[in-house]
Amino acid sequence: MNAPLVSVIVALAGPEGRPREVIDAVGRSLTAGGYACEFVVVIDGPGQRFDGDLRDVAARWPVRVVQLEGGGLGESIALSAGVAKANGDLVVNVPAYLQIEPDDVVSVVKALEAGADCVATWRHSRIDPWLNQLQSKLFNAVLRVVMNTPFHDLNSGTRGFRRQVLEEVAVYGDLYRFLPVLARRQGFRVVEVRVRHREEKGRAGFYGLGVYLRRILDILTIAFLTRFTQRPLRFFGYLGFAAIAIGAPITAWYLYERIVMGESLSDKPAFVIGAILAAFGVNVIGFGLIGEIIIFTQAPNLREYKIEETVQGGSESPDHQPVGFVAPPPEPSLPAAPSATDAVSAAAPPPPPQFAPPVPAPPLRVRELLPGEDSRWDSYVSRHPQGTFFHRTGWSRVVRERFRHEPHHLVVEEGRRWLGVLPLFLAKSPFLGKNLISLPYAVYGGVLAEDERAQAALLAHAEAMGRELGVGYVELRHLEARPGERPQSPLYVTFRCDLPERVEDVMARIPKKARAEVRCARDPKAPAVPGKRRESFGIRVTPDGTARELFELFAANKRRLGSPALPLSWFQGLVDEFGKAVVIHRAVEPSGRTIAAVMSFCFKDTVYAYYSGSRDDVEETGVNNWIYCAIMEWAVEQGYRRFDFGRSRADSGPAKFKKNMGFVAEPLHYDYLLLGPGAKLPEFHPSNPKLALPRRLWSSLPSFVCEWLGSWLSRYIP
């Protein structure tokens, strides 16, 4: 008999537990989500009062009851006992009452399925009394500062984890609440999932002094365990040196007075305090040294890391039990009479195995991307023929971190199989209003789907979300055309080409005039171009530029054009996020001065030449032609097959430059879902004559003012 996929552990310790309500609600939600499940009920104390409820739910769900001897052993022991009796590899621990919406338990399981090892929940927004919320926020804020962890609600009782986590992370006493912190320290992948809070019938107000004292001690304990168990001398050394730094000068002063000036120490209590502090500091440092010796001798037996599991790509086909299979109870469920340790017995004879009749394929379901699913999303984007560099979750992370736009990435699935994705950001701008955009600061984005049915589901959900959020429109920056009739903007075109197999063939494909520009910029003894110059320049192009070099040239170009520039932190964020997938080529004069730079993105078989900048006094050198030729030659050397010259406004100067380089314009299919009253295609772009005066004013501002204002304004021009 196959083990259940999900084991739900419910610990009953007090009379407020409502196991029937919890098991029925969570069981229905997991079943509706396509998950087989079992329930392990751990009774920590007298359990007779729950007999009726447990016998009732045992007739409907696979239930195993574990009776602990004695009582009041705590949540940590109850959890460990429940995991020991659970059959599932994925474990969810829920309180004995409905603390969150049952459907959100499915989100916790999906985060585990997507690759997380441990899932913490964040009750957002809270609906319990304000004083409880304040105390919880203060507690979690202190923990985030002390332990440098991202968790917002360690008091939430709903957790998900793989059983391996509890096998490798020891929890005892009150450390259960810090399980996500300890698992993260051990090297497990820990994510936080927002869940909807339900009203709790708990205590509102101040707790006893002992509760707050225990919480302070908990914070000290977990801070020591997470930061100093491998470096005890650091902790004890800090305390010891602080004590010595205070006590030693006091002691030295009074000793000086006694030895040199002959004063008595009999009426100097400060001397005694200083001597005690200095001696205490030496002793504490000694404790730290003893700890270091213990750690050194036991180091071969310590394991403060986790080996990364091997993840293989593959189809998105389901890999678990079919929804139509109803797993029978693994064994009799309810104890007739609790024993001293743990007992399992049946309240009624177990029903025979049941197999539901074949069911039709599950309907399409659209949901938002869950924490822990980034790698699955990126794998889907890489496999999809229309997936671009900008669809990757790394781009979204940089957008969120640098500009604070709110992501609403959508996934459409059939059962467990993904049929499409749609990255969306909610962008609020005083110039453009509130809109959903796919994708901000990117030239390509929009829907990636397997078929029209999946695309229709994603767009319908995006439209419903847009109406709920009150946006004006949903902007889909498609590179290729998508099925369906929607308003489109003809403003932009893009330029792409296939690369040759040999480096020497790159120059041959460039038109004659542009080729002469390349030679004059590159060769120190190239013939002069008639009517334009009488010298050549010997400019080198190397793929070793920095984000700061690019930013300075990019910002200067934007200022000349009258447009705000993106901040330096954006460019550095892209470099930090994507590493070697971002390459910055720079053009260098023989004197060593960098006069042009281009940031390119590498994805699949394509190099995207994206951000660029050059000095305003080097146009006649031909460096702009030469640097793009050099990038294409570099791309051929690295084995890339496509070159993407990027987006330009139709009939603009950059578009004409790209045509002169031999590229052919392709229309971009920017689709719009117009939702708000009076919504229309965006008109805030440089081609709008109404913006001519602001652009002239911007280009006349000092450079430092443009950089400072541009960093702020760029957030509102996505």
C-alpha positions as CSV (number, residue, x, y, z in Angstrom):
1,M,0.0,0.0,0.0
2,N,1.4,3.4,-1.0
3,A,2.1,5.9,1.8
4,P,0.1,9.1,1.8
5,L,1.7,12.0,0.1
6,V,1.0,14.5,2.9
7,S,0.9,13.7,6.6
8,V,-0.9,16.3,8.7
9,I,0.1,16.4,12.4
10,V,-2.3,17.9,14.9
11,A,-1.2,18.2,18.5
12,L,-3.9,18.2,21.2
13,A,-2.7,19.6,24.5
14,G,-5.6,21.6,26.0
15,P,-9.4,21.7,26.1
16,E,-9.6,24.3,23.3
17,G,-8.7,21.8,20.6
18,R,-11.2,21.1,17.9
19,P,-9.8,18.1,16.0
20,R,-13.0,17.3,14.0
21,E,-13.3,20.8,12.5
22,V,-9.5,20.9,11.7
23,I,-9.3,17.4,10.1
24,D,-12.5,17.8,8.0
25,A,-11.5,21.3,6.7
26,V,-7.9,20.5,6.0
27,G,-8.8,17.1,4.5
28,R,-11.3,18.6,2.1
29,S,-8.9,21.2,1.0
30,L,-6.0,18.8,0.3
31,T,-8.3,16.4,-1.5
32,A,-9.7,19.2,-3.7
33,G,-6.1,20.1,-4.5
34,G,-5.3,16.6,-5.7
35,Y,-3.4,15.4,-2.6
36,A,-3.9,12.1,-0.8
37,C,-3.4,12.7,3.0
38,E,-3.3,11.1,6.4
39,F,-3.7,12.7,9.8
40,V,-1.6,12.0,12.9
41,V,-3.2,13.2,16.1
42,V,-0.8,13.6,19.0
43,I,-2.5,13.8,22.4
44,D,-0.2,15.5,25.0
45,G,-2.3,14.9,28.1
46,P,-5.7,13.3,28.9
47,G,-7.4,12.4,25.7
48,Q,-10.7,11.0,26.7
49,R,-12.5,14.2,25.9
50,F,-11.5,13.9,22.2
51,D,-12.7,10.3,21.8
52,G,-16.0,11.2,20.2
53,D,-14.6,13.6,17.7
54,L,-11.7,11.3,16.7
55,R,-14.0,8.3,16.2
56,D,-16.3,10.4,14.0
57,V,-13.5,11.7,11.7
58,A,-11.8,8.2,11.6
59,A,-14.8,7.1,9.5
60,R,-14.0,9.7,6.9
61,W,-10.2,10.1,6.9
62,P,-7.2,8.0,7.6
63,V,-6.4,9.0,11.2
64,R,-3.6,7.7,13.5
65,V,-3.7,8.6,17.1
66,V,-0.5,8.9,19.3
67,Q,-1.0,9.1,23.0
68,L,2.0,10.5,24.9
69,E,2.6,9.3,28.4
70,G,2.0,11.9,31.1
71,G,1.3,15.2,29.6
72,G,2.6,18.7,29.1
73,L,5.6,17.6,27.2
74,G,5.4,20.5,24.8
75,E,5.1,21.1,21.1
76,S,8.6,20.0,20.1
77,I,8.1,16.5,21.6
78,A,4.6,16.2,20.2
79,L,5.9,17.1,16.7
80,S,8.8,14.6,16.9
81,A,6.4,11.9,18.0
82,G,4.0,12.7,15.2
83,V,6.7,12.6,12.5
84,A,7.9,9.3,13.8
85,K,4.4,7.8,13.2
86,A,3.8,9.6,9.9
87,N,4.1,7.9,6.5
88,G,4.3,10.9,4.2
89,D,7.5,12.5,3.0
90,L,5.8,15.9,3.1
91,V,4.6,16.9,6.6
92,V,2.3,19.7,7.6
93,N,1.9,20.7,11.2
94,V,-1.3,22.6,12.1
95,P,-2.7,23.9,15.4
96,A,-5.6,22.2,17.1
97,Y,-7.9,24.9,15.9
98,L,-8.4,26.6,12.5
99,Q,-5.8,29.4,12.7
100,I,-5.7,30.0,8.9
101,E,-7.9,29.3,5.9
102,P,-7.8,25.6,5.2
103,D,-7.2,26.2,1.4
104,D,-3.9,27.9,2.3
105,V,-2.6,24.5,3.6
106,V,-2.5,23.5,-0.1
107,S,-0.2,26.5,-0.8
108,V,2.1,25.2,1.9
109,V,2.2,21.8,0.3
110,K,2.8,23.2,-3.2
111,A,5.7,25.2,-1.9
112,L,7.2,22.0,-0.6
113,E,6.5,20.2,-3.9
114,A,8.2,23.1,-5.7
115,G,11.5,22.5,-4.0
116,A,11.3,24.1,-0.5
117,D,12.5,21.9,2.4
118,C,10.7,24.0,5.1
119,V,7.8,26.4,4.8
120,A,7.0,29.1,7.4
121,T,3.6,30.8,7.2
122,W,2.9,34.5,7.6
123,R,-0.6,35.4,8.7
124,H,-1.3,38.4,6.6
125,S,-3.3,40.5,7.3
126,R,-3.9,39.7,11.0
127,I,-7.4,40.0,12.4
128,D,-6.8,39.3,16.1
129,P,-6.7,42.1,18.7
130,W,-4.3,45.0,18.1
131,L,-2.4,44.3,21.3
132,N,-1.7,40.8,20.2
133,Q,-0.6,42.0,16.8
134,L,1.7,44.6,18.3
135,Q,3.4,42.1,20.6
136,S,3.9,39.6,17.8
137,K,5.3,42.3,15.4
138,L,7.8,43.4,18.1
139,F,8.9,39.9,18.8
140,N,9.4,39.0,15.1
141,A,11.1,42.4,14.4
142,V,13.6,41.8,17.2
143,L,14.3,38.3,15.8
144,R,14.9,39.6,12.3
145,V,17.4,42.1,13.6
146,V,19.2,39.7,16.0
147,M,19.3,36.7,13.7
148,N,19.2,38.4,10.3
149,T,16.3,36.2,9.1
150,P,13.5,37.2,6.7
151,F,10.6,35.7,8.6
152,H,7.6,37.8,9.7
153,D,5.5,35.5,11.8
154,L,7.4,32.8,13.7
155,N,4.4,32.5,16.1
156,S,2.2,31.1,13.4
157,G,1.4,27.5,14.2
158,T,1.1,26.1,10.6
159,R,4.4,24.8,9.2
160,G,5.3,22.5,6.4
161,F,8.5,20.5,6.0
162,R,10.1,17.4,4.6
163,R,10.6,14.7,7.2
164,Q,14.4,15.0,6.5
165,V,14.4,18.4,8.1
166,L,13.3,17.1,11.5
167,E,15.7,14.1,11.2
168,E,18.6,16.5,10.9
169,V,17.5,19.5,12.9
170,A,17.1,18.9,16.7
171,V,14.2,20.8,18.3
172,Y,13.5,20.6,22.0
173,G,11.7,22.7,24.6
174,D,10.3,25.9,23.0
175,L,12.6,25.7,20.0
176,Y,9.8,24.4,17.8
177,R,8.7,28.0,16.9
178,F,12.3,28.6,15.6
179,L,12.3,25.5,13.3
180,P,12.5,27.6,10.1
181,V,15.5,29.5,11.5
182,L,17.3,26.4,12.6
183,A,16.5,24.6,9.2
184,R,17.8,27.7,7.3
185,R,21.0,27.6,9.3
186,Q,21.5,23.9,8.5
187,G,21.4,24.6,4.8
188,F,17.8,23.7,4.0
189,R,15.7,25.7,1.6
190,V,13.2,27.7,3.7
191,V,10.5,29.9,2.3
192,E,7.7,32.0,3.7
193,V,4.2,31.7,2.4
194,R,1.5,34.3,3.1
195,V,-1.7,32.8,4.4
196,R,-5.1,34.2,5.3
197,H,-5.7,34.6,9.0
198,R,-8.9,33.4,10.7
199,E,-10.2,34.9,13.9
200,E,-8.6,33.3,16.9
201,K,-10.5,32.9,20.2
202,G,-7.4,33.4,22.2
203,R,-6.3,35.7,24.9
204,A,-6.0,39.4,24.2
205,G,-3.8,41.6,26.4
206,F,-0.6,41.4,28.3
207,Y,0.7,38.0,29.4
208,G,2.4,37.2,32.7
209,L,6.0,38.5,33.3
210,G,7.2,34.9,33.0
211,V,6.0,34.7,29.4
212,Y,8.0,37.8,28.4
213,L,11.0,36.6,30.3
214,R,10.9,33.2,28.5
215,R,10.6,35.0,25.1
216,I,13.7,37.1,25.9
217,L,15.6,33.9,26.9
218,D,14.3,32.2,23.7
219,I,15.8,35.1,21.6
220,L,19.1,34.8,23.4
221,T,19.1,31.1,23.0
222,I,18.4,31.0,19.3
223,A,20.8,33.9,18.6
224,F,23.6,31.9,20.3
225,L,22.6,28.6,18.5
226,T,22.5,30.2,15.1
227,R,25.5,32.5,15.3
228,F,28.0,31.1,17.8
229,T,27.8,27.4,18.2
230,Q,30.7,27.0,15.7
231,R,32.6,30.0,17.1
232,P,32.0,30.1,20.9
233,L,35.1,32.2,21.5
234,R,33.5,35.0,19.5
235,F,30.5,35.1,22.0
236,F,32.5,34.7,25.2
237,G,35.3,36.8,23.8
238,Y,33.0,39.7,23.2
239,L,31.7,39.5,26.8
240,G,35.2,38.9,28.2
241,F,36.9,41.8,26.4
242,A,34.0,44.1,27.3
243,A,34.4,43.3,31.0
244,I,38.2,43.7,30.8
245,A,37.9,47.0,28.9
246,I,35.8,48.3,31.8
247,G,37.5,46.7,34.8
248,A,41.2,46.9,33.8
249,P,41.5,50.7,33.5
250,I,39.7,51.1,36.9
251,T,42.0,48.6,38.5
252,A,45.1,50.1,36.9
253,W,44.3,53.6,38.1
254,Y,43.9,52.6,41.7
255,L,47.0,50.5,41.6
256,Y,48.9,53.5,40.3
257,E,47.6,55.6,43.1
258,R,48.6,52.9,45.6
259,I,52.1,52.2,44.2
260,V,53.2,55.7,43.1
261,M,51.2,58.0,45.3
262,G,51.0,55.8,48.4
263,E,47.2,56.0,48.8
264,S,45.3,53.3,50.6
265,L,43.0,50.9,48.9
266,S,40.9,50.2,51.9
267,D,38.2,52.8,51.1
268,K,38.2,52.2,47.3
269,P,35.2,49.9,46.4
270,A,35.6,50.8,42.7
271,F,39.0,49.0,42.8
272,V,37.3,45.8,43.9
273,I,34.6,46.1,41.2
274,G,37.2,46.7,38.6
275,A,39.3,43.8,39.7
276,I,36.2,41.5,39.7
277,L,35.3,42.7,36.2
278,A,38.8,42.1,34.9
279,A,39.0,38.6,36.4
280,F,35.5,37.8,35.2
281,G,36.6,38.8,31.6
282,V,39.6,36.5,31.7
283,N,37.5,33.6,33.0
284,V,34.8,34.2,30.3
285,I,37.5,34.2,27.6
286,G,38.8,30.9,29.0
287,F,35.3,29.4,28.7
288,G,35.4,30.4,25.0
289,L,38.8,28.8,24.5
290,I,37.5,25.6,26.2
291,G,34.5,25.7,23.8
292,E,36.8,26.1,20.8
293,I,38.9,23.1,21.9
294,I,35.7,21.0,22.2
295,I,34.5,22.1,18.7
296,F,37.9,21.4,17.2
297,T,38.1,17.9,18.7
298,Q,34.5,17.1,17.7
299,A,34.6,18.8,14.3
300,P,34.6,15.5,12.3
301,N,31.3,14.5,13.9
302,L,29.6,17.8,13.4
303,R,27.5,18.5,10.3
304,E,26.5,22.1,9.9
305,Y,25.6,21.9,6.2
306,K,23.3,20.0,3.9
307,I,24.2,18.5,0.5
308,E,22.3,20.0,-2.3
309,E,19.9,17.5,-3.9
310,T,20.2,16.7,-7.6
311,V,17.3,18.2,-9.5
312,Q,16.6,16.9,-12.9
313,G,14.4,18.7,-15.5
314,G,11.7,16.9,-17.3
315,S,8.2,17.0,-18.4
316,E,5.5,18.7,-16.4
317,S,3.5,15.5,-16.2
318,P,2.0,14.6,-12.8
319,D,4.1,12.2,-10.7
320,H,1.9,11.4,-7.8
321,Q,-1.2,9.3,-7.1
322,P,-4.1,10.0,-9.4
323,V,-6.8,12.0,-7.8
324,G,-9.3,9.2,-8.3
325,F,-7.5,6.9,-5.9
326,V,-8.9,7.0,-2.3
327,A,-6.2,5.7,0.0
328,P,-7.6,3.4,2.7
329,P,-6.6,4.0,6.3
330,P,-3.1,2.5,6.8
331,E,-4.1,0.8,10.0
332,P,-6.9,0.9,12.6
333,S,-7.2,4.5,13.6
334,L,-8.5,5.2,17.1
335,P,-7.3,3.8,20.4
336,A,-10.0,2.0,22.3
337,A,-8.1,2.7,25.5
338,P,-5.0,4.9,25.5
339,S,-1.9,3.1,26.7
340,A,1.0,4.5,28.7
341,T,3.1,5.3,25.6
342,D,1.3,5.3,22.3
343,A,-1.5,3.1,21.1
344,V,-3.3,2.7,17.8
345,S,-6.6,0.9,17.6
346,A,-9.7,1.0,15.4
347,A,-12.9,2.6,16.4
348,A,-14.6,0.5,13.7
349,P,-13.5,-2.2,11.3
350,P,-11.4,-0.6,8.5
351,P,-13.3,-0.2,5.2
352,P,-11.9,-2.2,2.3
353,P,-9.7,-0.4,-0.3
354,Q,-11.8,1.8,-2.6
355,F,-11.0,2.9,-6.1
356,A,-13.0,5.7,-7.5
357,P,-14.1,5.4,-11.1
358,P,-11.9,7.1,-13.7
359,V,-12.4,10.8,-13.7
360,P,-11.9,13.3,-16.5
361,A,-8.8,15.4,-16.8
362,P,-8.8,18.1,-14.2
363,P,-9.9,21.6,-15.3
364,L,-7.4,24.3,-15.9
365,R,-6.5,26.3,-12.8
366,V,-4.7,29.7,-12.7
367,R,-2.9,30.7,-9.6
368,E,0.0,33.0,-8.5
369,L,3.5,31.7,-8.4
370,L,4.4,30.2,-5.0
371,P,7.6,30.7,-3.0
372,G,10.1,28.0,-3.9
373,E,8.8,27.6,-7.5
374,D,11.4,29.9,-9.0
375,S,13.5,27.0,-10.4
376,R,10.5,25.3,-11.9
377,W,9.4,28.6,-13.5
378,D,12.9,29.2,-15.0
379,S,13.0,25.6,-16.3
380,Y,9.6,26.2,-18.1
381,V,10.9,29.5,-19.6
382,S,14.0,27.8,-20.8
383,R,12.1,25.0,-22.5
384,H,9.4,27.3,-24.1
385,P,10.3,28.4,-27.6
386,Q,9.1,31.9,-26.9
387,G,10.8,32.2,-23.5
388,T,13.2,35.2,-23.3
389,F,15.9,36.4,-20.9
390,F,13.4,38.8,-19.3
391,H,10.9,36.1,-18.4
392,R,13.4,34.6,-15.9
393,T,12.7,35.0,-12.2
394,G,16.0,36.8,-11.7
395,W,14.8,39.8,-13.7
396,S,11.7,39.9,-11.5
397,R,13.8,39.7,-8.3
398,V,15.9,42.7,-9.4
399,V,12.8,44.7,-10.4
400,R,11.2,43.9,-7.0
401,E,14.3,44.7,-5.0
402,R,15.3,47.9,-6.8
403,F,12.0,49.5,-7.6
404,R,9.5,47.8,-5.1
405,H,6.9,46.9,-7.8
406,E,4.5,44.2,-6.6
407,P,4.8,40.9,-8.5
408,H,1.7,38.9,-9.5
409,H,3.2,36.1,-11.6
410,L,0.5,33.7,-12.9
411,V,0.8,30.0,-13.6
412,V,-1.9,27.9,-15.4
413,E,-1.9,24.2,-14.6
414,E,-3.8,21.1,-15.4
415,G,-3.5,18.9,-12.3
416,R,0.2,19.2,-11.6
417,R,1.3,20.0,-15.2
418,W,2.1,23.5,-16.1
419,L,0.6,24.8,-19.3
420,G,1.7,28.4,-19.2
421,V,3.1,31.3,-17.3
422,L,2.5,35.1,-17.3
423,P,4.8,37.4,-15.3
424,L,3.0,40.5,-14.1
425,F,4.0,43.5,-12.0
426,L,1.6,46.1,-10.5
427,A,3.2,49.4,-11.3
428,K,1.9,52.7,-9.9
429,S,3.0,55.8,-11.6
430,P,1.9,59.5,-11.5
431,F,2.5,59.6,-15.3
432,L,0.9,56.3,-16.4
433,G,-1.5,55.5,-13.5
434,K,-1.8,52.1,-11.9
435,N,-1.3,49.2,-14.4
436,L,-0.2,45.6,-14.7
437,I,2.8,45.3,-16.9
438,S,4.6,42.3,-18.3
439,L,7.5,43.1,-17.9
440,P,8.8,46.4,-16.4
441,Y,12.1,47.7,-17.8
442,A,12.1,44.8,-20.4
443,V,11.4,45.0,-24.1
444,Y,9.9,41.5,-24.2
445,G,7.5,39.7,-21.8
446,G,3.9,38.6,-21.9
447,V,2.3,35.1,-22.1
448,L,4.1,31.8,-22.5
449,A,1.6,29.1,-23.1
450,E,1.3,25.6,-24.6
451,D,-2.0,26.4,-26.5
452,E,-4.7,28.9,-27.0
453,R,-6.8,27.4,-24.1
454,A,-4.0,28.0,-21.6
455,Q,-3.4,31.5,-23.0
456,A,-7.1,32.3,-22.7
457,A,-7.1,31.1,-19.1
458,L,-4.1,33.3,-18.2
459,L,-5.5,36.4,-19.9
460,A,-8.9,35.9,-18.3
461,H,-7.3,35.7,-14.9
462,A,-5.1,38.7,-15.6
463,E,-8.1,40.7,-16.6
464,A,-10.1,39.7,-13.5
465,M,-7.1,40.5,-11.3
466,G,-6.7,43.9,-13.1
467,R,-10.3,44.8,-12.4
468,E,-10.0,43.7,-8.8
469,L,-6.8,45.9,-8.4
470,G,-8.4,48.8,-10.2
471,V,-5.8,49.1,-13.0
472,G,-6.2,51.0,-16.2
473,Y,-4.7,48.4,-18.5
474,V,-2.7,45.2,-18.7
475,E,0.3,45.6,-20.9
476,L,1.8,42.5,-22.6
477,R,5.1,43.1,-24.3
478,H,5.0,40.2,-26.7
479,L,7.9,39.7,-29.1
480,E,6.0,37.4,-31.5
481,A,2.2,37.6,-32.3
482,R,-0.2,35.8,-30.0
483,P,-3.6,34.4,-31.0
484,G,-6.6,36.7,-30.4
485,E,-7.6,40.3,-31.2
486,R,-6.5,42.9,-28.7
487,P,-5.5,46.6,-29.0
488,Q,-1.8,46.9,-30.0
489,S,0.7,49.7,-30.0
490,P,2.7,50.1,-33.3
491,L,5.3,52.3,-31.6
492,Y,8.2,49.9,-31.3
493,V,10.1,47.6,-33.6
494,T,13.0,45.2,-32.8
495,F,16.1,44.0,-34.7
496,R,17.4,40.5,-34.7
497,C,19.6,38.3,-36.9
498,D,21.2,34.8,-37.1
499,L,24.9,34.8,-36.5
500,P,27.3,33.2,-39.0
501,E,29.3,30.1,-38.0
502,R,32.7,31.8,-38.5
503,V,34.0,35.0,-36.8
504,E,35.4,36.4,-40.1
505,D,32.0,36.3,-41.7
506,V,30.5,38.8,-39.2
507,M,32.2,41.8,-41.0
508,A,31.2,40.5,-44.4
509,R,27.5,40.7,-43.5
510,I,27.8,44.4,-42.4
511,P,26.9,46.9,-45.2
512,K,29.9,48.6,-46.9
513,K,29.5,52.0,-45.3
514,A,29.2,50.6,-41.8
515,R,32.0,48.2,-42.5
516,A,34.3,51.2,-43.3
517,E,33.3,52.8,-40.0
518,V,34.3,49.6,-38.1
519,R,37.7,49.4,-39.8
520,C,38.4,53.1,-39.2
521,A,37.6,52.7,-35.5
522,R,39.4,49.4,-35.1
523,D,42.5,49.6,-37.2
524,P,45.3,52.0,-36.4
525,K,46.3,52.4,-40.1
526,A,43.0,52.1,-41.8
527,P,42.4,54.3,-44.9
528,A,40.4,57.5,-44.4
529,V,36.7,57.6,-45.2
530,P,36.3,60.2,-48.0
531,G,34.7,63.5,-46.8
532,K,34.5,62.5,-43.1
533,R,37.9,62.0,-41.5
534,R,41.6,61.8,-42.1
535,E,42.7,59.4,-39.4
536,S,42.0,56.1,-37.8
537,F,41.7,55.4,-34.1
538,G,42.9,52.0,-33.0
539,I,40.0,51.5,-30.5
540,R,40.0,48.2,-28.6
541,V,36.8,46.4,-27.5
542,T,37.1,44.1,-24.5
543,P,34.4,42.2,-22.5
544,D,35.6,43.4,-19.1
545,G,33.6,46.6,-18.4
546,T,32.0,47.4,-15.1
547,A,28.5,48.5,-14.1
548,R,29.8,51.9,-13.1
549,E,31.5,52.6,-16.4
550,L,28.3,51.6,-18.3
551,F,26.1,53.7,-16.0
552,E,28.2,56.9,-16.4
553,L,28.0,56.6,-20.2
554,F,24.3,55.5,-20.2
555,A,23.3,58.4,-17.9
556,A,25.1,60.9,-20.1
557,N,23.4,59.7,-23.2
558,K,20.0,59.8,-21.5
559,R,20.6,63.3,-20.3
560,R,21.4,64.4,-23.9
561,L,18.2,62.8,-25.1
562,G,16.1,64.4,-22.3
563,S,15.1,61.2,-20.5
564,P,15.7,60.0,-16.9
565,A,18.3,57.3,-16.5
566,L,18.0,54.1,-14.5
567,P,20.1,54.1,-11.2
568,L,23.5,52.5,-10.8
569,S,22.0,50.1,-8.4
570,W,19.8,48.6,-11.2
571,F,22.8,47.8,-13.4
572,Q,24.8,46.4,-10.4
573,G,21.8,44.4,-9.4
574,L,21.6,42.7,-12.8
575,V,25.3,41.9,-12.7
576,D,25.0,40.5,-9.1
577,E,21.9,38.5,-10.0
578,F,22.9,36.9,-13.3
579,G,26.7,36.7,-13.0
580,K,28.3,35.5,-16.2
581,A,25.0,35.8,-18.1
582,V,25.6,39.6,-18.1
583,V,28.6,40.8,-20.2
584,I,29.7,44.4,-20.4
585,H,31.8,45.2,-23.5
586,R,33.8,48.5,-23.4
587,A,35.5,50.4,-26.2
588,V,38.9,51.8,-25.1
589,E,41.0,54.4,-26.8
590,P,44.8,53.8,-27.0
591,S,45.1,56.3,-24.2
592,G,43.1,54.0,-22.0
593,R,39.9,56.1,-21.8
594,T,36.6,54.2,-22.1
595,I,34.5,55.9,-24.6
596,A,31.6,53.4,-25.1
597,A,30.1,50.5,-23.3
598,V,27.3,47.9,-23.9
599,M,25.6,45.6,-21.5
600,S,24.5,42.3,-23.1
601,F,22.4,39.4,-21.8
602,C,23.1,35.8,-22.7
603,F,20.2,33.3,-22.7
604,K,19.8,30.0,-24.6
605,D,21.4,30.6,-28.0
606,T,20.9,34.4,-28.1
607,V,23.0,37.4,-27.1
608,Y,20.8,40.5,-26.3
609,A,22.7,43.8,-26.7
610,Y,20.6,45.8,-24.3
611,Y,21.9,48.9,-22.5
612,S,24.5,51.1,-24.1
613,G,26.2,54.5,-23.7
614,S,29.0,56.5,-25.4
615,R,30.7,59.8,-25.0
616,D,29.2,62.7,-27.0
617,D,32.6,63.6,-28.6
618,V,33.4,60.3,-30.2
619,E,30.6,59.9,-32.8
620,E,33.0,60.4,-35.7
621,T,35.3,57.7,-34.6
622,G,32.9,55.0,-35.7
623,V,33.1,53.4,-32.3
624,N,29.3,52.6,-32.2
625,N,29.5,50.5,-35.3
626,W,32.7,48.8,-34.1
627,I,31.5,47.9,-30.6
628,Y,28.4,46.1,-31.9
629,C,30.5,44.3,-34.6
630,A,32.9,43.2,-31.8
631,I,30.0,41.9,-29.7
632,M,28.7,39.8,-32.6
633,E,32.2,38.4,-33.2
634,W,32.5,37.6,-29.5
635,A,29.1,35.9,-29.6
636,V,30.2,33.7,-32.5
637,E,33.3,32.7,-30.6
638,Q,31.2,31.8,-27.6
639,G,28.9,29.6,-29.7
640,Y,25.8,31.7,-29.7
641,R,23.6,31.5,-32.8
642,R,21.4,34.6,-32.6
643,F,22.0,38.3,-32.0
644,D,19.2,40.6,-30.6
645,F,19.9,44.3,-31.3
646,G,17.0,45.3,-29.1
647,R,14.0,47.6,-29.3
648,S,13.8,51.1,-30.9
649,R,11.0,53.4,-31.8
650,A,10.0,53.1,-35.4
651,D,11.8,55.6,-37.6
652,S,13.9,56.9,-34.7
653,G,17.7,57.6,-34.9
654,P,18.6,54.3,-33.2
655,A,16.3,52.4,-35.6
656,K,18.1,54.0,-38.6
657,F,21.5,53.2,-37.1
658,K,20.5,49.5,-36.8
659,K,19.2,49.4,-40.3
660,N,22.5,50.9,-41.5
661,M,24.2,48.0,-39.7
662,G,22.2,45.6,-42.0
663,F,19.4,44.7,-39.7
664,V,15.7,44.5,-40.7
665,A,13.0,45.9,-38.5
666,E,10.4,43.5,-37.0
667,P,7.2,44.9,-35.5
668,L,6.7,44.2,-31.8
669,H,3.3,43.0,-30.7
670,Y,2.6,45.0,-27.6
671,D,-1.0,43.9,-26.6
672,Y,-3.2,45.6,-24.2
673,L,-6.3,44.7,-22.1
674,L,-8.0,48.0,-21.5
675,L,-9.9,47.8,-18.3
676,G,-10.4,51.1,-16.5
677,P,-13.0,53.7,-17.5
678,G,-11.6,55.7,-20.4
679,A,-8.5,53.5,-20.6
680,K,-6.4,54.0,-23.7
681,L,-3.0,53.0,-25.0
682,P,-0.2,54.7,-23.1
683,E,1.1,58.0,-24.6
684,F,3.9,58.8,-22.2
685,H,6.8,58.2,-24.5
686,P,9.5,60.3,-26.2
687,S,7.6,60.5,-29.5
688,N,4.8,62.4,-27.8
689,P,5.1,66.1,-28.8
690,K,3.7,67.1,-25.4
691,L,6.9,65.9,-23.8
692,A,9.2,68.0,-26.0
693,L,9.5,70.9,-23.6
694,P,10.2,68.7,-20.5
695,R,12.8,66.8,-22.5
696,R,14.6,70.0,-23.4
697,L,14.5,71.2,-19.8
698,W,15.8,67.9,-18.6
699,S,18.8,68.0,-21.0
700,S,19.7,71.4,-19.7
701,L,20.0,70.3,-16.0
702,P,23.4,69.6,-14.5
703,S,24.5,65.9,-14.7
704,F,24.4,65.3,-10.9
705,V,20.9,66.6,-10.7
706,C,19.8,64.3,-13.6
707,E,21.4,61.3,-12.0
708,W,19.8,62.0,-8.6
709,L,16.3,62.8,-10.0
710,G,16.5,60.0,-12.6
711,S,17.1,57.4,-9.9
712,W,13.9,58.5,-8.3
713,L,11.8,59.0,-11.4
714,S,12.8,55.8,-13.2
715,R,10.6,53.9,-10.7
716,Y,7.6,55.5,-12.2
717,I,8.5,54.9,-15.9
718,P,8.6,51.1,-16.1
